[in-house]
Amino acid sequence: MPSRALPEQGTDWNALREQMLTMRIDDIDWRAGRTPLHIYFAGDEVLKVAREAYGMFMSENALAPAAFPSLRQMEQDVLGIAIDLLGGGVHAAGSFTSGGTESIILAVRSAAKWFADVGRLSSRSHLLIPESAHPAFDKASELLGLSVRRYPIDASCRGCATRLSEQLDADTMMTVASVPCLPFGTVDPVAEIAEITRRHDIWLHVDACIGGFLAPFAKMLGSDLADWDLRVPGVRSLSADLHKYGYTAKGASVVLYANVDDRNRQFFDFDEWPKGRYLTETLTGTRSGGAVAAAWAVMHHLGTNGYKTLARRVIDTRARLQREIALIPGFHLLGVQPLGLLAFTSSHVDIFAVADQMEDKGWYISRVGRPPALQMTVTPAHEGIVDAYVRDLRESVQFVTDRGIASRNRSVVTY
Ligand SMILES: Cc1ncc(COP(=O)(O)O)c(C=O)c1O
């Protein structure tokens, strides 16, 4: 039963801690690689760095850099590193945000301000995006009074650029390329899309919330990914989450702009009240210094070599899983998935019935609705589970096939 009121008497921390450990008992065992999303675990040492750095600065407020020059320094360091990794030139700039959704909302808001500045914003202004793009773009559009048109694509976004050029019109303000997209793990053709957006003067945002801190290291390791970041002419903004493959504490992302003028469109500057000028760079007011400090500490703790080592583990584990899954009769991957995320389905069995069985075996499963499929964001924590996962998957397929079982649950909820 949830509490309905504050207890009269306080309780000692040790007792509360015990209580919280008990509350945790049904949570998914992410250390053991049982969850395909939500957690990016790079090991206990990295976790300790993030936790201690977070604790050191959790009371400080990143809203007030004048009061906490330490946080200003750390934030600038993190942004400088991100800009360097993600191909920003001398004019690039960015902001530290609470997560991918905030980064995306800010980019859409900046795009809308630009559209207004060039006299093109109207009630018909819209985003025209591949259907695999994250709902954060719809959330941003709802908040800003814009509309979204999603165009259907195949899992690999083949022909995406053609679709875009066929469907855009004078009211198309913005489009998106995902690196990778959440449903399929595939990377959209950024350069092809950028060519269209340059020609029609449309804002292109690269949503690298998942891949932003994995793809640069994959590339250093020899992956043949085409350029996809701020290096591509026409990419105006980019979101990359530190709390995903940056392996830092939750509440950390960056939104970057190829040009500082676009970053400055993000500012909220208000002076019409008694207290004086109120200027914020992001959506939030008070921001925990903890998230900034943890990001700074983890990035400096891992360094390029640490991130490369983790990227190697992720890529090798993803490739092993892909190989093993593709060997199951009737199973295939949904497109080319070159980073950490994979998605697969079966032409022989009801994949959601298989998912039910996997859940019964203690796996937390992430389903994709269209087409029905399962997906997984591979992290170093999955290194040790490949054999068990594939064995359970094979057993589940056999069980469902032998009994002709249909799925007990067809609804797909995405968090
Ligand atoms: C591609 C993509 N974009 C944006 C987001 C939103 O990020 P957040 O949940 O940190 O707000 C996610 C989250 O999984 C994502 O996968």
The ligand as an SDF file (V2000), in Angstrom:
LIG
                    3D

 16 16  0  0  0  0  0  0  0  0999 V2000
   16.6260    7.2020  -30.0540 C   0  0  0  0  0  0  0  0  0  0  0  0
   16.1930    7.8170  -28.7540 C   0  0  0  0  0  0  0  0  0  0  0  0
   15.9690    9.1360  -28.6950 N   0  0  0  0  0  0  0  0  0  0  0  0
   15.5750    9.7460  -27.5630 C   0  0  0  0  0  0  0  0  0  0  0  0
   15.3780    9.0310  -26.4010 C   0  0  0  0  0  0  0  0  0  0  0  0
   14.8930    9.7300  -25.1640 C   0  0  0  0  0  0  0  0  0  0  0  0
   15.8740    9.7050  -24.1690 O   0  0  0  0  0  0  0  0  0  0  0  0
   15.5210    9.8690  -22.6170 P   0  0  0  0  0  0  0  0  0  0  0  0
   14.7340    8.6550  -22.2250 O   0  0  0  0  0  0  0  0  0  0  0  0
   16.8690    9.9800  -21.9910 O   0  0  0  0  0  0  0  0  0  0  0  0
   14.7270   11.1140  -22.4600 O   0  0  0  0  0  0  0  0  0  0  0  0
   15.5900    7.6540  -26.4200 C   0  0  0  0  0  0  0  0  0  0  0  0
   15.3790    6.8370  -25.2190 C   0  0  0  0  0  0  0  0  0  0  0  0
   15.5360    5.6470  -25.2150 O   0  0  0  0  0  0  0  0  0  0  0  0
   16.0080    7.0230  -27.6220 C   0  0  0  0  0  0  0  0  0  0  0  0
   16.1880    5.7070  -27.6970 O   0  0  0  0  0  0  0  0  0  0  0  0
  1  2  1  0
  2  3  1  0
  2 15  2  0
  3  4  2  0
  4  5  1  0
  5  6  1  0
  5 12  2  0
  6  7  1  0
  7  8  1  0
  8  9  2  0
  8 10  1  0
  8 11  1  0
 12 13  1  0
 12 15  1  0
 13 14  2  0
 15 16  1  0
M  END
$$$$
